Structure formats: structure tokens, C-alpha cells
Amino acid sequence: MKCSTRKKIYYSEKEAEDGLFQTKVIFPSNNAGAVYQCGDCGQWHVTSRGPMSKSLKEAMDSGKLAEAIKRYEMEQRYK
């Protein structure tokens, strides 16, 4: 399935939230911070608009995101 927005499609909100987390791990300076259900295709996308995702905020506040970023950077360094 493709979307007219040309954005990556996620088939559930949970999948989009996981994709958002991975995006922030791999590209920490990326502005993405929320997910939404698309009015065109009905699927889910990641966006930089709107309020920050609750799960992303929780991951940031708990240190889970920072730890995942650190782990990813170490993996890349020793690849």
C-alpha cells in the first residue's frame, strides 16, 4: 500500500510509536515527535507536528531513549 503523502506507512498506532522511537534512536536530532492516523490512507505516520507522543515523552523522561541512543552508537562504532 502507498500513501499520497509519500510517508512511511505503519499499520497500527503501536507500530508507528515503535517506528518513532527507532527514528529518534538512529537520528536523535530528527524533529519527529508524534504519530497520527492519516486521513488519506487510514494508516499511521510519524510527524514533527502536534504534541509529543506520550510514549516518546515517557522514554525521554525515564532515560530509556538516551540509553538506546548510547547503545546504538556503541554498536555502530564497533561494527
Buried (B, 14 or more C-beta within 10 A) or exposed (E): EEBEBEBEBBEEBEBBBBBBBEBBBEEEEEEBBBBBEBEEBEBBBBBEEEEEBEBBEEBBEEEBBEEBBEEBEEEEEEE
